[in-house]
Amino acid sequence: MSAAKTTRPTVPLRILTAVPVCDGHDSAVTTINIELARHGIEVIYLGYHQAASAIVRAAIQEDVNVVGLSSYNGGHIVFFKEVVDQLTKLGSGDIPVFGGGGGTITKADERVMKRQGTDCIYFAGTSLDTMVAEIKRNYGLVAKPRARFKGDRALARAITIAETESLEARRPRRAGSAGEVARAPKKKPFVVGVAGPGGAGKSTLIDELTSRFLRNNSAGRIALLANDPSHPDTGGAILGDRVSAIYSQDDRVFFRSLATRGSLTGLSAAAPAAIDILKNSGEFDLILVESVGVGQESDPFRILGKGPPLVDATLFVLAPYYGGRIQLQKIALLAGADLVALNKCDHPMAHTARAEIQARLDQNSKNQKLHATTAAKHFDLGVDALFAAIARRGHLPVSAGGEKACSTADPL
């Protein structure tokens, strides 16, 4: 057993990792991400070629213990300082920053960077065991309520505390509890649960729906809750949905990653409390909640009569390669979903899949319409139509173009 292998912590440490702008070297950070998760750490990976503002926004909304940067492009002295300075300016200077860059960061650079606020630099030759052990020791602090936190950091800390309480088998905090944002809601948001099997393109579709929301609503905010599985053995997780979230870099988007931490429902046990926190903040017009890739009998949002529903509407997303018509008969959520999308409709199997899925929906006698989407295309008419359908249900603004697409984009 390696030196870094320890008993699973009561509350997993959360770390944001990223690669700076103008740097496409991600092999090192990918290796480190896997090792951190293998030792019980939750890793929110932002991706490569990331601006300082994107890293800072993600660190605040994810309420991470620490930010880790992997820099091989030679601009580390300026870039690390910019991240530290922006965190401080936004009232989150308590989030430390460390990093590494193989042989590109020298000892002399390290001295300058530490004077500028960087906490630690790891050099080439440092073992992964040493790195993991030091990260756990130096940054594994349990989050507590902080009255000084404002805005997105206050929301993020409230969700963190709800996660902690759920993990410790205590009742999740409701609105108004210590550490939460206690204010009377200014608006009632529309909450949509997004489910479907792994690989259907849920994250990319959610990102494209986010872009439509931003275009159609000039002042409102949208919140995204992305659930990913924790490893059943170590408790670690790689929370990678932000990699697909291009439009989350807009300040009107609040994005939070949740690890399931042993919950087998497709959602974190803290998800109901997190939804309440966002709803009661009064900040948002639309909340999209993405479940873990679900199977045939899953009901993550409780829409099939197993308790009060967690959401106002559900969107079930499939890809064309679901295995055949008999498999469609086994998917319980197809009977209860308010909206159904066949994504990746540029796939050769899409034409047959559209006919088979619509036939399956017709059996429900609920007038369910299948939305044909290709979320990988930024201006897909099918996504326009899907957003227009969501907007009508949630009484959200939608452009005339979106309404037109809803009637013409996906006839069967």
C-alpha positions as CSV (number, residue, x, y, z in Angstrom):
1,M,0.0,0.0,0.0
2,S,1.4,3.4,-0.9
3,A,2.3,5.9,1.7
4,A,-0.5,8.2,0.6
5,K,-3.2,5.6,1.0
6,T,-5.2,6.4,4.1
7,T,-8.6,5.7,5.6
8,R,-11.3,7.4,3.6
9,P,-11.9,10.9,5.1
10,T,-15.2,11.7,6.6
11,V,-15.6,14.7,4.2
12,P,-13.7,14.3,0.9
13,L,-11.3,17.1,0.0
14,R,-12.4,19.0,-3.1
15,I,-9.8,20.3,-5.5
16,L,-10.1,22.3,-8.7
17,T,-7.5,21.4,-11.3
18,A,-6.9,23.3,-14.6
19,V,-4.3,24.1,-17.3
20,P,-3.7,27.9,-18.0
21,V,-4.7,29.7,-21.2
22,C,-2.4,29.1,-24.2
23,D,-1.4,25.7,-22.8
24,G,-2.6,22.4,-24.2
25,H,-0.4,20.1,-22.1
26,D,-2.9,18.0,-20.2
27,S,-1.2,14.6,-19.9
28,A,0.4,15.5,-16.5
29,V,-2.7,16.9,-14.9
30,T,-4.8,14.0,-16.2
31,T,-2.4,11.5,-14.5
32,I,-2.5,13.6,-11.3
33,N,-6.3,13.8,-11.4
34,I,-6.6,10.0,-11.5
35,E,-4.2,9.6,-8.6
36,L,-5.9,12.1,-6.5
37,A,-9.3,10.5,-7.1
38,R,-7.8,7.1,-6.3
39,H,-6.9,8.4,-2.9
40,G,-10.3,9.7,-2.0
41,I,-10.2,13.2,-3.3
42,E,-12.9,14.8,-5.4
43,V,-11.3,16.5,-8.4
44,I,-13.2,19.1,-10.3
45,Y,-11.3,19.2,-13.6
46,L,-11.8,22.4,-15.7
47,G,-9.7,21.4,-18.7
48,Y,-6.9,23.0,-20.6
49,H,-6.5,26.5,-22.1
50,Q,-8.4,28.1,-19.2
51,A,-8.4,31.8,-18.5
52,A,-7.7,33.0,-14.9
53,S,-11.3,34.4,-14.7
54,A,-12.7,31.0,-15.6
55,I,-10.6,29.2,-13.0
56,V,-11.5,31.7,-10.3
57,R,-15.2,31.6,-11.1
58,A,-15.2,27.8,-10.9
59,A,-13.2,27.8,-7.6
60,I,-15.7,30.1,-6.0
61,Q,-18.8,28.3,-7.2
62,E,-17.4,24.8,-6.4
63,D,-16.2,26.1,-3.0
64,V,-13.0,24.0,-3.3
65,N,-10.4,23.5,-0.7
66,V,-7.6,24.4,-3.1
67,V,-6.8,25.2,-6.8
68,G,-4.1,23.2,-8.5
69,L,-2.6,24.5,-11.8
70,S,-0.4,22.6,-14.3
71,S,1.6,25.0,-16.3
72,Y,4.0,24.2,-19.1
73,N,3.7,27.3,-21.3
74,G,6.3,29.5,-19.5
75,G,3.8,32.2,-18.3
76,H,3.5,30.8,-14.8
77,I,4.8,33.8,-12.8
78,V,2.2,36.1,-14.3
79,F,-0.7,33.6,-14.5
80,F,-0.5,32.2,-11.0
81,K,-0.4,35.8,-9.6
82,E,-3.5,36.7,-11.6
83,V,-5.4,33.8,-10.2
84,V,-4.4,34.6,-6.7
85,D,-5.2,38.3,-7.1
86,Q,-8.6,37.7,-8.6
87,L,-9.5,35.3,-5.8
88,T,-8.5,37.9,-3.3
89,K,-10.4,40.7,-5.1
90,L,-13.6,38.6,-5.0
91,G,-13.4,37.8,-1.3
92,S,-12.1,34.3,-1.7
93,G,-8.4,34.7,-0.9
94,D,-8.8,31.9,1.6
95,I,-8.7,29.4,-1.3
96,P,-5.0,28.6,-1.8
97,V,-3.3,28.0,-5.1
98,F,-0.5,25.5,-5.8
99,G,0.9,24.0,-9.0
100,G,3.7,22.6,-11.0
101,G,5.1,22.5,-14.5
102,G,7.8,19.9,-14.9
103,G,11.0,21.7,-15.7
104,T,9.5,24.9,-16.8
105,I,9.2,26.4,-13.3
106,T,12.6,27.0,-11.7
107,K,13.5,27.4,-8.0
108,A,14.0,31.2,-8.7
109,D,10.5,31.3,-10.2
110,E,9.1,29.5,-7.1
111,R,10.5,32.2,-4.8
112,V,8.9,35.0,-6.8
113,M,5.6,33.1,-7.0
114,K,5.4,32.4,-3.3
115,R,6.0,36.1,-2.6
116,Q,3.1,36.8,-4.9
117,G,0.8,34.4,-3.0
118,T,1.2,31.0,-4.6
119,D,1.2,28.4,-1.8
120,C,3.3,25.6,-3.1
121,I,5.1,24.4,-6.3
122,Y,5.8,20.8,-7.1
123,F,8.9,20.1,-9.2
124,A,9.7,17.3,-11.6
125,G,10.7,14.2,-9.7
126,T,8.2,14.7,-6.8
127,S,6.5,11.4,-6.3
128,L,2.7,11.1,-6.6
129,D,2.6,9.6,-3.2
130,T,4.3,12.6,-1.7
131,M,2.1,15.0,-3.6
132,V,-1.1,13.3,-2.5
133,A,-0.1,13.0,1.1
134,E,0.9,16.7,1.3
135,I,-2.3,17.9,-0.4
136,K,-4.4,15.9,2.1
137,R,-2.4,17.2,5.0
138,N,-2.2,20.9,4.0
139,Y,-5.7,21.4,2.5
140,G,-8.1,18.9,4.0
141,L,-10.1,21.4,6.1
142,V,-13.8,20.9,6.8
143,A,-15.9,23.8,5.5
144,K,-17.8,25.9,8.1
145,P,-20.4,28.6,7.7
146,R,-18.8,32.0,7.0
147,A,-21.1,35.1,7.4
148,R,-18.6,37.2,5.4
149,F,-19.2,35.1,2.2
150,K,-21.4,36.9,-0.3
151,G,-23.0,36.0,-3.6
152,D,-22.0,32.8,-5.3
153,R,-19.5,31.9,-2.6
154,A,-22.3,32.1,0.0
155,L,-24.4,29.8,-2.1
156,A,-21.5,27.5,-2.7
157,R,-20.6,27.2,1.0
158,A,-24.3,26.5,1.8
159,I,-24.2,23.6,-0.6
160,T,-20.9,22.3,0.8
161,I,-22.4,22.3,4.3
162,A,-25.5,20.4,3.0
163,E,-23.1,17.8,1.4
164,T,-21.2,17.5,4.7
165,E,-24.4,16.9,6.7
166,S,-25.8,14.4,4.2
167,L,-22.5,12.5,4.3
168,E,-22.6,12.4,8.1
169,A,-26.2,11.1,8.1
170,R,-27.7,14.3,9.6
171,R,-30.7,16.0,8.2
172,P,-29.8,18.3,5.3
173,R,-30.1,22.0,6.0
174,R,-33.1,23.7,4.7
175,A,-33.3,27.4,3.7
176,G,-32.6,29.6,6.7
177,S,-30.2,27.3,8.4
178,A,-26.8,28.4,9.5
179,G,-24.4,28.8,6.6
180,E,-27.2,29.2,4.0
181,V,-28.3,32.2,2.1
182,A,-31.3,33.4,4.2
183,R,-33.5,35.7,2.1
184,A,-37.1,35.7,0.9
185,P,-37.2,34.3,-2.7
186,K,-37.6,37.1,-5.2
187,K,-38.7,34.7,-7.9
188,K,-39.7,31.1,-8.3
189,P,-37.3,29.3,-10.7
190,F,-38.3,26.5,-13.0
191,V,-36.4,23.3,-12.1
192,V,-35.7,20.7,-14.8
193,G,-34.1,17.3,-14.0
194,V,-32.0,15.9,-16.9
195,A,-31.5,12.1,-16.9
196,G,-30.4,9.5,-19.4
197,P,-27.7,6.8,-19.9
198,G,-24.0,7.6,-19.9
199,G,-22.7,8.8,-23.2
200,A,-26.0,10.3,-24.4
201,G,-24.5,13.8,-24.4
202,K,-26.4,15.2,-21.4
203,S,-23.7,17.6,-20.4
204,T,-23.2,19.0,-23.9
205,L,-27.0,19.4,-24.4
206,I,-27.3,21.2,-21.0
207,D,-24.5,23.6,-22.1
208,E,-26.3,24.3,-25.4
209,L,-29.6,24.9,-23.5
210,T,-27.6,27.3,-21.2
211,S,-26.5,29.3,-24.3
212,R,-30.2,29.5,-25.4
213,F,-31.2,30.7,-21.9
214,L,-28.5,33.4,-22.0
215,R,-29.5,34.6,-25.5
216,N,-33.3,34.7,-24.7
217,N,-33.0,36.2,-21.2
218,S,-30.9,39.3,-21.0
219,A,-30.9,39.7,-17.2
220,G,-31.8,36.4,-15.6
221,R,-29.6,33.7,-14.1
222,I,-29.4,29.9,-14.6
223,A,-28.0,27.3,-12.1
224,L,-26.6,24.0,-13.1
225,L,-26.2,21.1,-10.7
226,A,-24.1,18.3,-12.2
227,N,-24.0,14.9,-10.4
228,D,-21.1,12.5,-11.0
229,P,-20.4,9.1,-9.4
230,S,-18.0,8.6,-6.5
231,H,-15.7,5.6,-6.6
232,P,-17.3,3.0,-4.4
233,D,-14.0,1.9,-2.9
234,T,-12.0,5.1,-2.3
235,G,-14.8,7.7,-2.2
236,G,-12.8,9.9,-4.7
237,A,-14.3,11.2,-7.9
238,I,-13.4,13.0,-11.1
239,L,-16.1,15.6,-11.6
240,G,-15.6,16.5,-15.2
241,D,-18.8,18.1,-16.4
242,R,-17.3,21.6,-16.4
243,V,-15.1,20.5,-19.3
244,S,-18.2,20.5,-21.5
245,A,-19.6,23.7,-20.0
246,I,-18.4,26.4,-22.4
247,Y,-21.2,28.8,-21.5
248,S,-20.7,28.4,-17.7
249,Q,-18.0,31.1,-18.0
250,D,-20.8,33.7,-18.1
251,D,-21.3,35.3,-14.7
252,R,-25.0,34.7,-15.0
253,V,-24.4,31.0,-14.8
254,F,-23.9,29.2,-11.4
255,F,-22.4,25.8,-11.9
256,R,-21.9,23.3,-9.1
257,S,-20.6,19.7,-9.3
258,L,-21.8,17.1,-6.8
259,A,-20.3,13.7,-6.2
260,T,-22.8,11.0,-5.2
261,R,-20.7,9.9,-2.1
262,G,-22.4,6.5,-1.9
263,S,-25.9,7.5,-2.9
264,L,-27.3,5.0,-5.4
265,T,-30.2,7.1,-6.6
266,G,-28.4,8.8,-9.4
267,L,-28.1,12.0,-7.4
268,S,-26.0,13.1,-4.4
269,A,-27.9,12.7,-1.1
270,A,-27.4,16.5,-0.8
271,A,-29.1,17.2,-4.1
272,P,-32.5,17.9,-2.6
273,A,-31.0,20.4,-0.2
274,A,-28.9,22.0,-2.9
275,I,-32.0,22.5,-5.1
276,D,-33.8,24.1,-2.2
277,I,-30.8,26.4,-1.5
278,L,-30.8,27.6,-5.1
279,K,-34.6,27.9,-5.3
280,N,-34.8,29.9,-2.0
281,S,-31.9,32.2,-3.0
282,G,-34.2,34.1,-5.4
283,E,-31.3,34.4,-7.8
284,F,-32.4,32.1,-10.6
285,D,-35.0,31.7,-13.3
286,L,-34.0,28.2,-14.4
287,I,-32.3,25.4,-12.6
288,L,-31.0,22.3,-14.5
289,V,-30.1,19.2,-12.5
290,E,-28.1,16.5,-14.3
291,S,-28.2,13.0,-12.8
292,V,-25.5,10.4,-13.1
293,G,-25.9,8.2,-16.2
294,V,-29.0,6.2,-15.2
295,G,-30.2,2.7,-16.0
296,Q,-33.5,1.1,-16.9
297,E,-35.3,1.3,-13.6
298,S,-33.8,4.5,-12.2
299,D,-36.0,7.4,-11.0
300,P,-33.5,10.0,-9.7
301,F,-36.1,12.9,-9.6
302,R,-38.9,10.8,-8.0
303,I,-41.4,11.4,-10.8
304,L,-42.9,7.9,-10.7
305,G,-44.8,8.2,-7.5
306,K,-42.1,7.4,-5.0
307,G,-42.3,10.6,-3.1
308,P,-42.7,14.3,-3.9
309,P,-40.9,15.1,-7.1
310,L,-37.7,17.0,-6.8
311,V,-38.2,18.9,-10.0
312,D,-40.9,20.7,-12.0
313,A,-40.2,18.8,-15.2
314,T,-37.9,16.0,-16.4
315,L,-35.9,15.7,-19.6
316,F,-34.8,12.2,-20.6
317,V,-31.9,12.1,-23.1
318,L,-31.0,9.1,-25.3
319,A,-28.4,8.5,-28.0
320,P,-29.3,6.5,-31.2
321,Y,-27.3,3.4,-30.0
322,Y,-29.5,2.2,-27.2
323,G,-29.6,-1.4,-28.2
324,G,-32.9,-2.0,-30.0
325,R,-36.7,-1.7,-29.4
326,I,-36.9,-4.2,-26.6
327,Q,-34.5,-2.0,-24.6
328,L,-36.8,1.0,-24.9
329,Q,-39.6,-1.1,-23.3
330,K,-37.4,-1.5,-20.2
331,I,-36.7,2.2,-19.5
332,A,-39.1,3.3,-16.9
333,L,-38.4,7.0,-17.2
334,L,-39.7,7.0,-20.8
335,A,-43.2,6.5,-19.3
336,G,-42.9,9.5,-17.0
337,A,-40.6,12.1,-18.6
338,D,-42.1,15.4,-19.6
339,L,-39.6,15.9,-22.3
340,V,-37.6,13.3,-24.3
341,A,-34.7,14.1,-26.6
342,L,-32.8,11.9,-29.0
343,N,-29.4,13.5,-29.1
344,K,-26.5,12.9,-31.6
345,C,-28.9,12.9,-34.5
346,D,-26.0,13.2,-36.9
347,H,-25.4,9.5,-36.2
348,P,-26.3,7.0,-39.0
349,M,-28.7,5.1,-36.7
350,A,-30.6,8.3,-35.8
351,H,-33.4,7.9,-38.4
352,T,-34.4,4.5,-37.2
353,A,-34.0,5.5,-33.6
354,R,-36.4,8.4,-34.0
355,A,-39.1,6.2,-35.3
356,E,-38.6,3.5,-32.6
357,I,-38.5,6.0,-29.7
358,Q,-41.6,7.9,-30.9
359,A,-43.5,4.7,-31.3
360,R,-42.5,3.8,-27.7
361,L,-43.7,7.2,-26.5
362,D,-47.0,6.9,-28.4
363,Q,-47.7,3.7,-26.3
364,N,-47.8,5.9,-23.2
365,S,-50.8,7.9,-24.6
366,K,-49.4,11.1,-23.0
367,N,-48.9,13.1,-26.2
368,Q,-45.1,13.0,-25.6
369,K,-43.1,14.6,-28.4
370,L,-39.6,13.5,-29.3
371,H,-37.1,16.3,-29.8
372,A,-34.3,15.4,-32.2
373,T,-31.1,17.2,-31.2
374,T,-27.4,17.4,-32.2
375,A,-25.9,19.2,-29.3
376,A,-22.4,19.1,-30.7
377,K,-23.7,21.7,-33.3
378,H,-23.8,25.1,-31.7
379,F,-26.8,26.4,-33.7
380,D,-28.8,23.2,-33.9
381,L,-32.5,23.8,-34.6
382,G,-33.5,20.8,-32.6
383,V,-31.9,22.3,-29.5
384,D,-33.7,25.5,-30.3
385,A,-36.9,23.6,-30.3
386,L,-36.2,21.8,-27.1
387,F,-35.3,25.0,-25.3
388,A,-38.5,26.6,-26.6
389,A,-40.5,23.7,-25.1
390,I,-38.8,24.1,-21.8
391,A,-39.3,27.9,-21.8
392,R,-43.1,27.5,-22.5
393,R,-43.4,25.1,-19.5
394,G,-41.4,27.4,-17.3
395,H,-42.9,30.7,-18.5
396,L,-39.4,31.8,-19.6
397,P,-38.7,34.2,-22.5
398,V,-38.0,32.6,-25.9
399,S,-37.3,34.3,-29.2
400,A,-39.5,34.0,-32.2
401,G,-36.8,31.9,-33.9
402,G,-36.9,29.4,-31.1
403,E,-40.7,29.1,-31.4
404,K,-40.5,28.6,-35.1
405,A,-37.8,25.9,-34.7
406,C,-40.1,24.1,-32.2
407,S,-42.7,23.6,-34.9
408,T,-40.4,22.8,-37.8
409,A,-37.1,21.3,-36.6
410,D,-38.1,17.7,-35.7
411,P,-41.2,16.4,-37.4
412,L,-41.7,12.7,-37.3
